[in-house]
């Protein structure tokens, strides 16, 4: 990092914080603080929805996913455009017509208070845990650049966003999202072009993709149906559809974004924009990761991308073993580069032998990496050995020109701040509107509610920072966020679908169906997380949870229907 | 058991879309773009993988 990089980074962060403060100075009531007085145009809604979903995790983990696992992760987003259509048809008109602050308010209008509270509770658990991980993601940048302890980096990152969010309201968040998305697009495009230019002269985009394809990195669409396989066309379209529908339709961090639209039409157009751009955007980010993979086929990669842990190892008793492994890794890399450089001049028969040699080298490389990981674990049992998330960052710092480094780091920070700010805002909105307001029986003043929103934001912020301290132990961050979401989203979506489409089902049936279904999903999901084995790929939790709620609610409602009406003991609380 | 409330919260899609005339056309565009993307990605898979 040079002075130019630091200047770009600091100016961008200061600009976002000051801009947030400037934009919030007119919003003195809770409507302005939580909904931005519902005055924003469609492109603000669209950019804000995209920026909320695209946090630092998107750039660190998705590029790492492209590097390590190839393009197949793009299938995860196939259900998103279809979910946007359903949201535009069903959710947006209802939320706008009822003029709700949170999605859960609607559940009390449709069912009763206990369904609203239970669903809001599930959201608060899920969103606060996920936000903790979103804080951890940019914190690893700081720890890698400065060699700081991850504890303090989490505190600094989460605390900075907390300050900005408490002062700025939802309108400020939306305004900064627009700028963030524009800068992100430009910076990622530049990064992709530069990686391509850094490849050997005879390697263009098509040849680079062919090399990536030979290593299994270009399986964009898999038609093979396998419930254990995380990403294929079916899990993406069906599981992804339910996950995205639940995320955008029932997660207040997103509902709060499109409720800022000045009309139903503006909110709808914002989601349509997201539906059209999200898949190409994720494709492009993964492609950058794949190009980085190709780059490292021609340049020796670090034996382990997390520099902090390698440096610790270098100054430990395991240093001699690390040295041996690094030498072996270097030799293998050179052998691989020689094979790749001579592959263009060989006959088809020789090509088969060359490919076999490449595969053998890849396998040996993985073996060496596994040995280094073991050493790191021995040296520091609490160390983060999930190296995927460090790939892009290390590449940026080692190879990209100064100026662009600062810009990309600023982009990652800006994206994080935007999504974390949205999450804090939504946690506060749900706490105040669905819990505080309900239990104070609507007697509190506007000012008291505004203050409660700010206090609630601070408390949730502190909790999320606490969660961030444990995030490094959970694995690839973007997957962890999605796994966590999948444990809860299906249930919440099921409740909303019952509300929208099953008019004969009441609150009590829905409440108990949600409780039972959540128990079942956690009963399957938590052992999978603990044992690190997958009997059912996590995306399937979304449709399973959703259908469980609908099915169980329908059964309860119909099985007890007669006794309900004959006993006349029912209440409409 | 709580008696189900009978109000119908889903309103008709009455507003005209600012682009392409109707919202139906806009949704067809979104679904069509997804379909084309999947086909393109499948062709990419066949060609490169």
Interface residues (C-beta under 8 A of the other chain):
Chain A: X71 X74 X78 X81 X82 X84 X85 X88 X89 X90 X93 X94 X97 X98 X106 X109 X110 X111 X112 X209 X210 X212 X213 X216 X218 X219 X220 X221 X222 X223 X233 X263 X264 X265 X268 X269 X272 X275 X276 X279 X280 X283 X499 X500 X503 X504 X505 X506 X507 X508 X509 X556 X557 X560 X561 X563 X564 X565 X570 X571 X572 X573
Chain B: X1 X2 X3 X4 X5 X6 X7 X8 X9 X10 X11 X13 X15 X17 X18 X19 X23 X26 X27 X29 X30 X31 X33 X34 X37 X38 X41 X42 X44 X45 X47 X48 X49
